[in-house]
């Protein structure tokens, strides 16, 4: 798993995690997630909006987002889906989880109309 830098905005309840020095080639927005990928389809950044509510759904242990000290993640590409596997820690509690997102492989012909 790759180590991501963490920036939590408590006022807006958004969590931004990113690989230091990585460049985004494009992004996909899925619900409350904005996922940035490099030219090789590697995950390089992720913004989670309404982060407290999202983490209540996808993790089983309570972790205060303002106390996060570790965020690690990997992406597993499948045919038309991608799995994001992550590990978070606040120093006392560690939680791992994953979620699926649609994977856009090529431009849809419908976009040309």
MOPAC internal coordinates of N, CA, C and O (Angstrom, degrees):
PM7 1SCF
backbone

  N    0.0000 0     0.00 0     0.00 0    0    0    0
  C    1.4481 1     0.00 0     0.00 0    1    0    0
  C    1.5279 1   109.56 1     0.00 0    2    1    0
  O    1.2310 1   121.07 1   -33.85 1    3    2    1
  N    1.3108 1   115.56 1   146.15 1    3    2    1
  C    1.4623 1   121.08 1  -179.80 1    5    3    2
  C    1.5226 1   110.27 1   -91.52 1    6    5    3
  O    1.2310 1   120.81 1   -36.72 1    7    6    5
  N    1.3368 1   116.05 1   143.28 1    7    6    5
  C    1.4621 1   122.04 1   176.89 1    9    7    6
  C    1.5207 1   109.74 1   -84.10 1   10    9    7
  O    1.2310 1   120.57 1   -56.89 1   11   10    9
  N    1.3233 1   116.52 1   123.11 1   11   10    9
  C    1.4566 1   122.97 1   178.93 1   13   11   10
  C    1.5230 1   109.56 1  -104.79 1   14   13   11
  O    1.2310 1   120.37 1   -32.97 1   15   14   13
  N    1.3238 1   116.90 1   147.03 1   15   14   13
  C    1.4623 1   123.13 1   171.40 1   17   15   14
  C    1.5264 1   107.19 1   -76.89 1   18   17   15
  O    1.2310 1   120.47 1   -27.13 1   19   18   17
  N    1.3224 1   116.70 1   152.87 1   19   18   17
  C    1.4642 1   122.19 1  -173.47 1   21   19   18
  C    1.5212 1   110.37 1  -122.20 1   22   21   19
  O    1.2310 1   120.85 1   -44.44 1   23   22   21
  N    1.3374 1   115.99 1   135.56 1   23   22   21
  C    1.4588 1   121.81 1   173.44 1   25   23   22
  C    1.5269 1   107.13 1  -140.24 1   26   25   23
  O    1.2310 1   120.30 1   -73.27 1   27   26   25
  N    1.3271 1   117.04 1   106.73 1   27   26   25
  C    1.4620 1   121.57 1   179.44 1   29   27   26
  C    1.5187 1   109.47 1  -105.07 1   30   29   27
  O    1.2310 1   120.56 1   -53.98 1   31   30   29
  N    1.3162 1   116.54 1   126.02 1   31   30   29
  C    1.4590 1   123.64 1   177.05 1   33   31   30
  C    1.5298 1   107.11 1  -102.47 1   34   33   31
  O    1.2310 1   120.58 1   -80.99 1   35   34   33
  N    1.3263 1   116.50 1    99.01 1   35   34   33
  C    1.4665 1   121.25 1  -176.56 1   37   35   34
  C    1.5239 1   112.20 1   -65.04 1   38   37   35
  O    1.2310 1   120.23 1   144.62 1   39   38   37
  N    1.3248 1   117.16 1   -35.38 1   39   38   37
  C    1.4645 1   120.52 1  -178.58 1   41   39   38
  C    1.5267 1   111.27 1   -62.57 1   42   41   39
  O    1.2310 1   120.30 1   138.40 1   43   42   41
  N    1.3248 1   117.04 1   -41.60 1   43   42   41
  C    1.4670 1   121.66 1   179.72 1   45   43   42
  C    1.5172 1   113.22 1   -99.03 1   46   45   43
  O    1.2310 1   120.25 1   178.50 1   47   46   45
  N    1.3220 1   117.12 1    -1.50 1   47   46   45
  C    1.4599 1   123.71 1  -178.54 1   49   47   46
  C    1.5339 1   111.60 1    50.85 1   50   49   47
  O    1.2310 1   121.33 1  -128.47 1   51   50   49
  N    1.3349 1   115.07 1    51.53 1   51   50   49
  C    1.4610 1   119.56 1   176.59 1   53   51   50
  C    1.5254 1   108.88 1  -125.86 1   54   53   51
  O    1.2310 1   121.49 1   -42.29 1   55   54   53
  N    1.3058 1   114.76 1   137.71 1   55   54   53
  C    1.4578 1   121.86 1   179.07 1   57   55   54
  C    1.5134 1   107.92 1  -111.64 1   58   57   55
  O    1.2310 1   120.76 1   -56.15 1   59   58   57
  N    1.3384 1   116.15 1   123.85 1   59   58   57
  C    1.4540 1   121.53 1   177.44 1   61   59   58
  C    1.5162 1   107.33 1  -115.79 1   62   61   59
  O    1.2310 1   120.66 1   -56.08 1   63   62   61
  N    1.3318 1   116.34 1   123.92 1   63   62   61
  C    1.4574 1   121.66 1   177.15 1   65   63   62
  C    1.5273 1   107.32 1  -123.06 1   66   65   63
  O    1.2310 1   120.61 1   -37.00 1   67   66   65
  N    1.3317 1   116.45 1   143.00 1   67   66   65
  C    1.4586 1   119.21 1  -173.77 1   69   67   66
  C    1.5236 1   109.86 1  -155.37 1   70   69   67
  O    1.2310 1   121.56 1   -25.07 1   71   70   69
  N    1.3266 1   114.62 1   154.93 1   71   70   69
  C    1.4552 1   121.38 1   173.24 1   73   71   70
  C    1.5184 1   107.40 1   -86.92 1   74   73   71
  O    1.2310 1   120.36 1   -55.70 1   75   74   73
  N    1.3014 1   116.92 1   124.30 1   75   74   73
  C    1.4498 1   121.81 1  -178.57 1   77   75   74
  C    1.5302 1   110.57 1   -60.99 1   78   77   75
  O    1.2310 1   120.48 1   -55.57 1   79   78   77
  N    1.3285 1   116.68 1   124.43 1   79   78   77
  C    1.4546 1   122.44 1   177.25 1   81   79   78
  C    1.5180 1   115.81 1    85.18 1   82   81   79
  O    1.2310 1   119.44 1   174.76 1   83   82   81
  N    1.3199 1   118.67 1    -5.24 1   83   82   81
  C    1.4719 1   121.75 1  -179.37 1   85   83   82
  C    1.5225 1   110.18 1   -78.49 1   86   85   83
  O    1.2310 1   120.49 1   -30.79 1   87   86   85
  N    1.3132 1   116.68 1   149.21 1   87   86   85
  C    1.4642 1   122.97 1  -179.91 1   89   87   86
  C    1.5259 1   110.12 1  -110.63 1   90   89   87
  O    1.2310 1   120.72 1   -47.46 1   91   90   89
  N    1.3107 1   116.23 1   132.54 1   91   90   89
  C    1.4629 1   121.66 1   178.05 1   93   91   90
  C    1.5214 1   110.23 1   -84.57 1   94   93   91
  O    1.2310 1   121.12 1   -45.85 1   95   94   93
  N    1.3110 1   115.46 1   134.15 1   95   94   93
  C    1.4747 1   121.93 1   175.38 1   97   95   94
  C    1.5294 1   110.36 1   -98.18 1   98   97   95
  O    1.2310 1   120.55 1   156.13 1   99   98   97
  N    1.3344 1   116.56 1   -23.87 1   99   98   97
  C    1.4563 1   120.86 1  -179.99 1  101   99   98
  C    1.5109 1   110.31 1  -176.89 1  102  101   99
  O    1.2310 1   120.77 1   -14.24 1  103  102  101
  N    1.3112 1   116.13 1   165.76 1  103  102  101
  C    1.4668 1   121.39 1  -176.77 1  105  103  102
  C    1.5155 1   109.93 1  -135.18 1  106  105  103
  O    1.2310 1   121.65 1   -22.95 1  107  106  105
  N    1.3118 1   114.45 1   157.05 1  107  106  105
  C    1.4577 1   121.36 1   173.88 1  109  107  106
  C    1.5249 1   106.81 1  -131.07 1  110  109  107
  O    1.2310 1   120.73 1   -42.36 1  111  110  109
  N    1.3220 1   116.22 1   137.64 1  111  110  109
  C    1.4561 1   121.66 1   178.28 1  113  111  110
  C    1.5213 1   108.04 1  -107.48 1  114  113  111
  O    1.2310 1   121.36 1   -56.46 1  115  114  113
  N    1.3270 1   115.00 1   123.54 1  115  114  113
  C    1.4625 1   121.33 1   179.55 1  117  115  114
  C    1.5209 1   106.97 1  -130.92 1  118  117  115
  O    1.2310 1   121.09 1   -74.97 1  119  118  117
  N    1.3289 1   115.51 1   105.03 1  119  118  117
  C    1.4612 1   118.95 1  -178.35 1  121  119  118
  C    1.5211 1   110.90 1    58.54 1  122  121  119
  O    1.2310 1   120.67 1    58.53 1  123  122  121
  N    1.3260 1   116.32 1  -121.47 1  123  122  121
  C    1.4575 1   121.69 1  -178.49 1  125  123  122
  C    1.5269 1   113.22 1   -91.04 1  126  125  123
  O    1.2310 1   120.17 1  -169.26 1  127  126  125
  N    1.3159 1   117.28 1    10.74 1  127  126  125
  C    1.4564 1   122.01 1  -178.56 1  129  127  126
  C    1.5243 1   110.49 1  -111.88 1  130  129  127
  O    1.2310 1   120.50 1   -45.38 1  131  130  129
  N    1.3248 1   116.64 1   134.62 1  131  130  129
  C    1.4592 1   122.57 1   168.82 1  133  131  130
  C    1.5281 1   104.81 1  -118.45 1  134  133  131
  O    1.2310 1   120.91 1   -65.68 1  135  134  133
  N    1.3366 1   115.86 1   114.32 1  135  134  133
  C    1.4557 1   122.04 1  -174.01 1  137  135  134
  C    1.5197 1   109.30 1  -110.75 1  138  137  135
  O    1.2310 1   120.46 1   -52.60 1  139  138  137
  N    1.3161 1   116.73 1   127.40 1  139  138  137
  C    1.4582 1   122.61 1   179.63 1  141  139  138
  C    1.5290 1   109.67 1  -106.64 1  142  141  139
  O    1.2310 1   121.35 1   -44.00 1  143  142  141
  N    1.3413 1   115.02 1   136.00 1  143  142  141
  C    1.4617 1   121.36 1  -178.03 1  145  143  142
  C    1.5186 1   109.94 1  -125.20 1  146  145  143
  O    1.2310 1   120.91 1   -28.46 1  147  146  145
  N    1.3475 1   115.86 1   151.54 1  147  146  145
  C    1.4591 1   119.64 1   174.97 1  149  147  146
  C    1.5242 1   109.37 1   -87.36 1  150  149  147
  O    1.2310 1   119.90 1     5.45 1  151  150  149
  N    1.3202 1   117.80 1  -174.55 1  151  150  149
  C    1.4644 1   121.80 1  -176.09 1  153  151  150
  C    1.5207 1   113.55 1   -66.53 1  154  153  151
  O    1.2310 1   120.12 1   163.81 1  155  154  153
  N    1.3528 1   117.38 1   -16.19 1  155  154  153
  C    1.4625 1   121.26 1   177.90 1  157  155  154
  C    1.5268 1   112.41 1  -100.99 1  158  157  155
  O    1.2310 1   120.17 1  -164.39 1  159  158  157
  N    1.3335 1   117.29 1    15.61 1  159  158  157
  C    1.4664 1   124.39 1  -179.29 1  161  159  158
  C    1.5197 1   113.59 1    66.48 1  162  161  159
  O    1.2310 1   120.35 1  -156.07 1  163  162  161
  N    1.3323 1   116.93 1    23.93 1  163  162  161
  C    1.4660 1   121.06 1   174.54 1  165  163  162
  C    1.5218 1   108.84 1   -86.19 1  166  165  163
  O    1.2310 1   120.65 1   -41.91 1  167  166  165
  N    1.3159 1   116.37 1   138.09 1  167  166  165
  C    1.4585 1   121.39 1   176.72 1  169  167  166
  C    1.5264 1   108.80 1   -68.29 1  170  169  167
  O    1.2310 1   120.23 1   -55.86 1  171  170  169
  N    1.3484 1   117.17 1   124.14 1  171  170  169
  C    1.4619 1   120.78 1  -179.65 1  173  171  170
  C    1.5274 1   112.83 1  -118.13 1  174  173  171
  O    1.2310 1   119.97 1   163.77 1  175  174  173
  N    1.3407 1   117.66 1   -16.23 1  175  174  173
  C    1.4672 1   120.93 1   178.39 1  177  175  174
  C    1.5230 1   109.19 1  -162.70 1  178  177  175
  O    1.2310 1   121.51 1   -23.65 1  179  178  177
  N    1.3287 1   114.71 1   156.35 1  179  178  177
  C    1.4599 1   120.09 1   178.57 1  181  179  178
  C    1.5225 1   108.43 1  -151.50 1  182  181  179
  O    1.2310 1   120.80 1   -47.87 1  183  182  181
  N    1.3227 1   116.07 1   132.13 1  183  182  181
  C    1.4583 1   121.04 1   171.80 1  185  183  182
  C    1.5162 1   107.61 1  -112.68 1  186  185  183
  O    1.2310 1   121.13 1   -47.32 1  187  186  185
  N    1.3326 1   115.44 1   132.68 1  187  186  185
  C    1.4645 1   121.19 1   178.83 1  189  187  186
  C    1.5213 1   107.03 1  -117.65 1  190  189  187
  O    1.2310 1   121.03 1   -64.82 1  191  190  189
  N    1.3352 1   115.64 1   115.18 1  191  190  189
  C    1.4551 1   122.41 1   179.27 1  193  191  190
  C    1.5204 1   109.05 1   -87.57 1  194  193  191
  O    1.2310 1   120.00 1   -29.70 1  195  194  193
  N    1.3305 1   117.60 1   150.30 1  195  194  193
  C    1.4717 1   122.10 1  -174.34 1  197  195  194
  C    1.5296 1   109.51 1    49.64 1  198  197  195
  O    1.2310 1   121.48 1  -130.33 1  199  198  197
  N    1.3248 1   114.77 1    49.67 1  199  198  197
  C    1.4588 1   122.18 1  -170.45 1  201  199  198
  C    1.5372 1   113.82 1   -58.56 1  202  201  199
  O    1.2310 1   119.60 1   140.09 1  203  202  201
  N    1.3262 1   118.37 1   -39.91 1  203  202  201
  C    1.4754 1   120.01 1  -179.61 1  205  203  202
  C    1.5240 1   110.86 1   -59.44 1  206  205  203
  O    1.2310 1   120.44 1   134.63 1  207  206  205
  N    1.3217 1   116.75 1   -45.37 1  207  206  205
  C    1.4713 1   120.56 1   179.73 1  209  207  206
  C    1.5273 1   111.21 1   -65.81 1  210  209  207
  O    1.2310 1   120.19 1   138.63 1  211  210  209
  N    1.3229 1   117.24 1   -41.37 1  211  210  209
  C    1.4617 1   121.12 1   179.89 1  213  211  210
  C    1.5184 1   110.39 1   -63.24 1  214  213  211
  O    1.2310 1   120.20 1   134.45 1  215  214  213
  N    1.3305 1   117.22 1   -45.55 1  215  214  213
  C    1.4617 1   119.81 1  -178.66 1  217  215  214
  C    1.5234 1   112.52 1   -68.85 1  218  217  215
  O    1.2310 1   119.50 1   153.93 1  219  218  217
  N    1.3377 1   118.56 1   -26.07 1  219  218  217
  C    1.4600 1   120.15 1   173.24 1  221  219  218
  C    1.5245 1   111.26 1   -63.57 1  222  221  219
  O    1.2310 1   120.68 1   150.87 1  223  222  221
  N    1.3406 1   116.30 1   -29.13 1  223  222  221
  C    1.4602 1   121.73 1  -178.28 1  225  223  222
  C    1.5262 1   111.92 1   -85.78 1  226  225  223
  O    1.2310 1   119.72 1   140.22 1  227  226  225
  N    1.3401 1   118.14 1   -39.78 1  227  226  225
  C    1.4660 1   119.38 1  -170.25 1  229  227  226
  C    1.5260 1   115.29 1   -99.56 1  230  229  227
  O    1.2310 1   119.22 1   172.77 1  231  230  229
  N    1.3232 1   119.10 1    -7.23 1  231  230  229
  C    1.4606 1   120.29 1   174.45 1  233  231  230
  C    1.5235 1   109.52 1  -124.94 1  234  233  231
  O    1.2310 1   120.77 1   -25.39 1  235  234  233
  N    1.3222 1   116.13 1   154.61 1  235  234  233
  C    1.4645 1   119.77 1  -176.12 1  237  235  234
  C    1.5238 1   112.78 1   -95.65 1  238  237  235
  O    1.2310 1   120.07 1   157.24 1  239  238  237
  N    1.3306 1   117.48 1   -22.76 1  239  238  237
  C    1.4580 1   120.79 1  -178.85 1  241  239  238
  C    1.5245 1   109.40 1  -102.58 1  242  241  239
  O    1.2310 1   120.86 1   -29.69 1  243  242  241
  N    1.3255 1   115.95 1   150.31 1  243  242  241
  C    1.4612 1   120.94 1   179.47 1  245  243  242
  C    1.5268 1   108.65 1   -81.56 1  246  245  243
  O    1.2310 1   121.01 1   -58.14 1  247  246  245
  N    1.3199 1   115.68 1   121.86 1  247  246  245
  C    1.4607 1   121.75 1   175.60 1  249  247  246
  C    1.5202 1   107.40 1  -128.64 1  250  249  247
  O    1.2310 1   121.02 1   -53.93 1  251  250  249
  N    1.3310 1   115.65 1   126.07 1  251  250  249
  C    1.4632 1   120.15 1   176.26 1  253  251  250
  C    1.5204 1   108.35 1   -72.69 1  254  253  251
  O    1.2310 1   120.14 1   -61.98 1  255  254  253
  N    1.3234 1   117.34 1   118.02 1  255  254  253
  C    1.4543 1   121.10 1  -176.64 1  257  255  254
  C    1.5238 1   112.71 1   -61.69 1  258  257  255
  O    1.2310 1   120.19 1   147.83 1  259  258  257
  N    1.3158 1   117.23 1   -32.17 1  259  258  257
  C    1.4726 1   119.43 1   179.40 1  261  259  258
  C    1.5213 1   111.43 1   -67.76 1  262  261  259
  O    1.2310 1   120.09 1   163.65 1  263  262  261
  N    1.3475 1   117.43 1   -16.35 1  263  262  261
  C    1.4613 1   121.45 1  -179.75 1  265  263  262
  C    1.5228 1   113.37 1  -101.76 1  266  265  263
  O    1.2310 1   119.61 1  -173.59 1  267  266  265
  N    1.3289 1   118.35 1     6.41 1  267  266  265
  C    1.4677 1   120.75 1  -179.66 1  269  267  266
  C    1.5218 1   110.41 1   -60.06 1  270  269  267
  O    1.2310 1   121.33 1   -46.54 1  271  270  269
  N    1.3379 1   115.07 1   133.46 1  271  270  269
  C    1.4633 1   119.53 1   175.56 1  273  271  270
  C    1.5241 1   110.99 1  -121.40 1  274  273  271
  O    1.2310 1   120.34 1   168.75 1  275  274  273
  N    1.3325 1   116.96 1   -11.25 1  275  274  273
  C    1.4629 1   119.77 1  -178.80 1  277  275  274
  C    1.5255 1   110.38 1  -143.61 1  278  277  275
  O    1.2310 1   121.03 1   -44.78 1  279  278  277
  N    1.3179 1   115.64 1   135.22 1  279  278  277
  C    1.4580 1   122.53 1   172.19 1  281  279  278
  C    1.5143 1   106.31 1  -141.59 1  282  281  279
  O    1.2310 1   120.61 1   -65.19 1  283  282  281
  N    1.3223 1   116.44 1   114.81 1  283  282  281
  C    1.4598 1   122.15 1   177.43 1  285  283  282
  C    1.5162 1   107.38 1  -119.49 1  286  285  283
  O    1.2310 1   120.44 1   -35.54 1  287  286  285
  N    1.3289 1   116.77 1   144.46 1  287  286  285
  C    1.4631 1   119.58 1  -179.10 1  289  287  286
  C    1.5146 1   110.99 1  -152.20 1  290  289  287
  O    1.2310 1   121.40 1   -25.56 1  291  290  289
  N    1.3173 1   114.92 1   154.44 1  291  290  289
  C    1.4598 1   124.92 1   173.18 1  293  291  290
  C    1.5104 1   107.82 1  -137.89 1  294  293  291
  O    1.2310 1   121.18 1   -25.20 1  295  294  293
  N    1.3168 1   115.35 1   154.80 1  295  294  293
  C    1.4593 1   120.47 1   173.65 1  297  295  294
  C    1.5224 1   108.15 1  -117.94 1  298  297  295
  O    1.2310 1   121.04 1   -42.64 1  299  298  297
  N    1.3115 1   115.62 1   137.36 1  299  298  297
  C    1.4613 1   122.03 1   176.97 1  301  299  298
  C    1.5247 1   106.34 1  -116.03 1  302  301  299
  O    1.2310 1   120.63 1   -67.49 1  303  302  301
  N    1.3288 1   116.40 1   112.51 1  303  302  301
  C    1.4635 1   120.94 1  -178.78 1  305  303  302
  C    1.5202 1   110.42 1   -84.48 1  306  305  303
  O    1.2310 1   121.41 1   -48.50 1  307  306  305
  N    1.3173 1   114.90 1   131.50 1  307  306  305
  C    1.4483 1   122.79 1   174.96 1  309  307  306
  C    1.5261 1   106.92 1  -118.49 1  310  309  307
  O    1.2310 1   119.74 1     5.93 1  311  310  309
  N    1.2949 1   118.11 1  -174.07 1  311  310  309
  C    1.4714 1   120.70 1  -175.32 1  313  311  310
  C    1.5283 1   112.90 1   -56.40 1  314  313  311
  O    1.2310 1   120.14 1   120.80 1  315  314  313
  N    1.3202 1   117.33 1   -59.20 1  315  314  313
  C    1.4641 1   119.45 1  -178.26 1  317  315  314
  C    1.5283 1   112.71 1  -125.68 1  318  317  315
  O    1.2310 1   120.93 1  -168.24 1  319  318  317
  N    1.3160 1   115.83 1    11.76 1  319  318  317
  C    1.4607 1   121.79 1   178.42 1  321  319  318
  C    1.5231 1   108.12 1  -136.47 1  322  321  319
  O    1.2310 1   120.99 1   -17.86 1  323  322  321
  N    1.2999 1   115.70 1   162.14 1  323  322  321
  C    1.4582 1   121.68 1   172.89 1  325  323  322
  C    1.5150 1   107.35 1  -133.93 1  326  325  323
  O    1.2310 1   120.76 1   -38.89 1  327  326  325
  N    1.2963 1   116.15 1   141.11 1  327  326  325
  C    1.4569 1   121.47 1   176.66 1  329  327  326
  C    1.5143 1   109.74 1  -104.05 1  330  329  327
  O    1.2310 1   120.42 1   -50.18 1  331  330  329
  N    1.3255 1   116.80 1   129.82 1  331  330  329
  C    1.4519 1   121.92 1   175.33 1  333  331  330
  C    1.5272 1   105.87 1  -104.09 1  334  333  331
  O    1.2310 1   121.04 1   -63.07 1  335  334  333
  N    1.3094 1   115.61 1   116.93 1  335  334  333
  C    1.4602 1   121.55 1   178.22 1  337  335  334
  C    1.5209 1   106.85 1  -108.22 1  338  337  335
  O    1.2310 1   119.96 1   -49.16 1  339  338  337
  N    1.3414 1   117.67 1   130.84 1  339  338  337
  C    1.4555 1   119.20 1  -177.89 1  341  339  338
  C    1.5190 1   112.28 1  -139.45 1  342  341  339
  O    1.2310 1   121.87 1   -19.12 1  343  342  341
  N    1.3318 1   114.02 1   160.88 1  343  342  341
  C    1.4614 1   122.99 1   177.63 1  345  343  342
  C    1.5161 1   106.49 1  -134.37 1  346  345  343
  O    1.2310 1   120.26 1   -51.04 1  347  346  345
  N    1.3320 1   117.12 1   128.96 1  347  346  345
  C    1.4541 1   121.18 1   178.15 1  349  347  346
  C    1.5236 1   109.00 1  -125.17 1  350  349  347
  O    1.2310 1   121.10 1   -26.46 1  351  350  349
  N    1.3364 1   115.50 1   153.54 1  351  350  349
  C    1.4581 1   119.93 1   179.30 1  353  351  350
  C    1.5203 1   109.79 1  -151.09 1  354  353  351
  O    1.2310 1   121.38 1   -35.53 1  355  354  353
  N    1.3280 1   114.96 1   144.47 1  355  354  353
  C    1.4626 1   120.45 1   173.24 1  357  355  354
  C    1.5303 1   110.47 1  -110.01 1  358  357  355
  O    1.2310 1   120.46 1  -166.81 1  359  358  357
  N    1.3243 1   116.73 1    13.19 1  359  358  357
  C    1.4560 1   121.84 1  -179.74 1  361  359  358
  C    1.5141 1   112.94 1    97.74 1  362  361  359
  O    1.2310 1   120.54 1   151.08 1  363  362  361
  N    1.3229 1   116.58 1   -28.92 1  363  362  361
  C    1.4637 1   121.27 1   178.00 1  365  363  362
  C    1.5215 1   111.72 1  -109.94 1  366  365  363
  O    1.2310 1   120.90 1   141.80 1  367  366  365
  N    1.3200 1   115.88 1   -38.20 1  367  366  365
  C    1.4571 1   122.22 1  -177.93 1  369  367  366
  C    1.5235 1   108.99 1  -118.91 1  370  369  367
  O    1.2310 1   121.29 1   -43.92 1  371  370  369
  N    1.3353 1   115.14 1   136.08 1  371  370  369
  C    1.4569 1   121.23 1   176.01 1  373  371  370
  C    1.5196 1   107.98 1  -122.27 1  374  373  371
  O    1.2310 1   120.72 1   -42.07 1  375  374  373
  N    1.3176 1   116.23 1   137.93 1  375  374  373
  C    1.4636 1   121.73 1  -178.51 1  377  375  374
  C    1.5179 1   108.88 1  -136.29 1  378  377  375
  O    1.2310 1   120.75 1   -40.39 1  379  378  377
  N    1.3151 1   116.18 1   139.61 1  379  378  377
  C    1.4606 1   121.35 1   173.09 1  381  379  378
  C    1.5172 1   108.61 1  -121.66 1  382  381  379
  O    1.2310 1   120.93 1   -32.23 1  383  382  381
  N    1.3156 1   115.83 1   147.77 1  383  382  381
  C    1.4549 1   121.24 1   178.99 1  385  383  382
  C    1.5217 1   108.16 1  -162.34 1  386  385  383
  O    1.2310 1   120.91 1    -3.26 1  387  386  385
  N    1.3160 1   115.87 1   176.74 1  387  386  385
  C    1.4599 1   120.53 1   176.80 1  389  387  386
  C    1.5164 1   109.15 1  -153.31 1  390  389  387
  O    1.2310 1   121.25 1   -17.98 1  391  390  389
  N    1.3221 1   115.20 1   162.02 1  391  390  389
  C    1.4635 1   121.27 1   175.56 1  393  391  390
  C    1.5160 1   108.42 1  -150.72 1  394  393  391
  O    1.2310 1   120.81 1   -20.87 1  395  394  393
  N    1.3192 1   116.06 1   159.13 1  395  394  393
  C    1.4607 1   122.62 1  -179.00 1  397  395  394
  C    1.5177 1   110.50 1  -104.28 1  398  397  395
  O    1.2310 1   121.28 1   -33.34 1  399  398  397
  N    1.3316 1   115.16 1   146.66 1  399  398  397
  C    1.4599 1   121.60 1   174.28 1  401  399  398
  C    1.5229 1   108.06 1  -133.25 1  402  401  399
  O    1.2310 1   119.77 1   -27.60 1  403  402  401
  N    1.3291 1   118.04 1   152.40 1  403  402  401
  C    1.4616 1   119.52 1   173.89 1  405  403  402
  C    1.5249 1   109.47 1   -66.72 1  406  405  403
  O    1.2310 1   120.86 1   -33.87 1  407  406  405
  N    1.3111 1   115.96 1   146.13 1  407  406  405
  C    1.4624 1   120.91 1  -179.29 1  409  407  406
  C    1.5192 1   109.11 1  -114.95 1  410  409  407
  O    1.2310 1   120.95 1   -61.93 1  411  410  409
  N    1.3233 1   115.80 1   118.07 1  411  410  409
  C    1.4612 1   121.12 1   178.48 1  413  411  410
  C    1.5205 1   107.85 1   -87.31 1  414  413  411
  O    1.2310 1   120.58 1   -64.73 1  415  414  413
  N    1.3119 1   116.49 1   115.27 1  415  414  413
  C    1.4575 1   121.09 1  -177.18 1  417  415  414
  C    1.5155 1   111.30 1   -93.41 1  418  417  415
  O    1.2310 1   120.14 1   141.09 1  419  418  417
  N    1.3196 1   117.34 1   -38.91 1  419  418  417
  C    1.4551 1   120.15 1  -179.52 1  421  419  418
  C    1.5285 1   109.29 1  -147.17 1  422  421  419
  O    1.2310 1   120.91 1   -16.38 1  423  422  421
  N    1.2960 1   115.86 1   163.62 1  423  422  421
  C    1.4540 1   122.00 1  -179.44 1  425  423  422
  C    1.5336 1   110.17 1   -64.59 1  426  425  423
  O    1.2310 1   121.29 1   -44.58 1  427  426  425
  N    1.3107 1   115.13 1   135.42 1  427  426  425
  C    1.4510 1   120.57 1   178.75 1  429  427  426
  C    1.5262 1   110.08 1   -77.24 1  430  429  427
  O    1.2310 1   119.65 1   -44.89 1  431  430  429
  N    1.3619 1   118.28 1   135.11 1  431  430  429
  C    1.4661 1   120.60 1   176.60 1  433  431  430
  C    1.5325 1   112.23 1   -60.13 1  434  433  431
  O    1.2310 1   120.27 1   155.87 1  435  434  433
  N    1.3239 1   117.09 1   -24.13 1  435  434  433
  C    1.4572 1   120.79 1  -179.07 1  437  435  434
  C    1.5260 1   110.92 1   -64.21 1  438  437  435
  O    1.2310 1   120.08 1   155.59 1  439  438  437
  N    1.3498 1   117.46 1   -24.41 1  439  438  437
  C    1.4545 1   120.16 1  -179.46 1  441  439  438
  C    1.5245 1   113.09 1   -72.36 1  442  441  439
  O    1.2310 1   119.89 1   166.09 1  443  442  441
  N    1.3496 1   117.81 1   -13.91 1  443  442  441
  C    1.4585 1   121.47 1  -179.79 1  445  443  442
  C    1.5190 1   112.79 1   -82.47 1  446  445  443
  O    1.2310 1   119.64 1   170.61 1  447  446  445
  N    1.3380 1   118.29 1    -9.39 1  447  446  445
  C    1.4601 1   120.98 1  -178.52 1  449  447  446
  C    1.4967 1   112.34 1   -86.89 1  450  449  447
  O    1.2310 1   120.10 1   180.00 1  451  450  449

